[in-house]
């Protein structure tokens, strides 16, 4: 289990898959994300061409490797995210409440995800 978030908002997807636009706003009203223990990470280079020779697309997606879909390559994304109090990051060493506002978009479309804004914590 990686956590559970409760959200409310309006997201709109429009256009054909090869030029999909996703816009809107979402509020994460409460929840928990469990922070993994860095000592447990198995780091791989997801850009290594050898990975593609031994993985199928389902495994590639689980590893965060781009499978080259037209929808992902040409995606136009512009979504506001309001993270409200009552949202926590938890691990064996931490229990941190986070809140703030973010905007997630692609810049230019399909190139890279750009996240702007701020998340805050209290001591």
C-alpha positions as CSV (number, residue, x, y, z in Angstrom):
1,X,0.0,0.0,0.0
2,X,1.4,3.4,-1.0
3,X,-1.3,5.5,0.7
4,X,-4.8,6.8,0.2
5,X,-5.8,10.3,-0.9
6,X,-9.3,11.7,-0.9
7,X,-9.9,14.3,-3.6
8,X,-12.6,16.5,-5.2
9,X,-12.5,18.5,-8.3
10,X,-13.2,18.9,-12.0
11,X,-10.9,17.4,-14.6
12,X,-11.6,17.7,-18.3
13,X,-10.1,15.5,-21.0
14,X,-10.7,16.7,-24.6
15,X,-9.5,15.9,-28.1
16,X,-8.3,12.8,-29.8
17,X,-5.7,10.6,-28.1
18,X,-2.9,11.8,-30.3
19,X,-3.4,15.4,-29.1
20,X,-5.2,14.9,-25.7
21,X,-5.7,17.9,-23.5
22,X,-6.3,17.5,-19.8
23,X,-7.2,20.6,-17.8
24,X,-8.9,21.4,-14.5
25,X,-8.5,21.7,-10.8
26,X,-8.4,19.1,-8.0
27,X,-8.4,19.5,-4.2
28,X,-6.8,16.8,-2.1
29,X,-8.9,17.2,0.9
30,X,-7.2,14.6,3.2
31,X,-5.1,11.5,3.1
32,X,-1.8,9.8,3.6
33,X,1.1,8.9,1.3
34,X,3.6,6.4,2.7
35,X,7.2,7.5,2.1
36,X,9.3,4.5,1.1
37,X,12.5,3.7,3.0
38,X,15.4,4.8,0.7
39,X,17.5,1.8,1.9
40,X,14.9,-0.5,0.2
41,X,15.2,1.1,-3.3
42,X,16.5,-0.9,-6.2
43,X,17.7,1.8,-8.5
44,X,17.7,1.2,-12.3
45,X,18.4,3.5,-15.2
46,X,14.9,3.7,-16.9
47,X,16.5,5.2,-20.0
48,X,18.8,2.2,-20.6
49,X,17.9,0.6,-24.0
50,X,18.7,-2.8,-22.5
51,X,15.6,-2.5,-20.3
52,X,13.4,-2.5,-23.4
53,X,14.8,-5.8,-24.5
54,X,13.7,-7.7,-21.4
55,X,10.4,-5.9,-20.3
56,X,6.9,-5.9,-21.6
57,X,4.8,-2.7,-21.7
58,X,3.0,-3.6,-18.4
59,X,6.3,-4.0,-16.6
60,X,7.7,-0.9,-18.3
61,X,4.7,1.1,-17.0
62,X,5.2,-0.2,-13.5
63,X,8.8,0.9,-13.6
64,X,8.0,4.3,-14.9
65,X,9.6,3.7,-18.3
66,X,8.0,5.5,-21.3
67,X,6.3,3.1,-23.7
68,X,6.0,5.8,-26.4
69,X,2.2,6.1,-26.6
70,X,0.9,8.9,-28.8
71,X,-1.3,10.1,-25.9
72,X,1.7,10.5,-23.6
73,X,4.0,12.1,-26.2
74,X,1.5,14.8,-27.2
75,X,-0.3,15.3,-23.9
76,X,-1.2,18.9,-23.1
77,X,-1.7,18.9,-19.3
78,X,-2.6,21.9,-17.1
79,X,-4.1,20.9,-13.7
80,X,-4.2,22.9,-10.5
81,X,-3.8,20.9,-7.3
82,X,-4.9,22.3,-3.9
83,X,-3.4,20.1,-1.1
84,X,-5.4,20.8,2.0
85,X,-4.5,20.4,5.6
86,X,-5.1,16.8,6.8
87,X,-2.8,15.4,4.1
88,X,0.3,13.6,5.5
89,X,3.5,12.0,4.4
90,X,4.4,9.1,6.7
91,X,7.3,6.8,7.2
92,X,9.0,5.0,10.1
93,X,10.8,8.2,11.0
94,X,8.3,10.9,10.0
95,X,4.7,12.0,10.2
96,X,4.5,15.3,8.2
97,X,1.4,17.3,7.4
98,X,1.7,19.0,4.0
99,X,-0.5,21.6,2.4
100,X,-0.3,24.2,-0.4
101,X,-1.0,24.8,-4.1
102,X,0.6,23.3,-7.1
103,X,0.1,23.5,-10.9
104,X,1.1,20.5,-13.0
105,X,1.5,20.9,-16.7
106,X,3.5,19.8,-19.7
107,X,6.0,22.3,-21.1
108,X,6.0,22.3,-24.1
109,X,3.3,19.8,-24.6
110,X,4.6,16.2,-24.3
111,X,8.1,17.2,-23.4
112,X,8.4,17.2,-19.6
113,X,6.2,17.6,-16.6
114,X,6.5,21.0,-14.9
115,X,5.4,21.4,-11.3
116,X,5.1,24.9,-9.9
117,X,3.9,26.2,-6.6
118,X,4.6,25.4,-3.0
119,X,3.9,22.8,-0.4
120,X,4.3,23.7,3.3
121,X,4.8,21.8,6.5
122,X,4.4,22.9,10.2
123,X,6.9,22.0,12.8
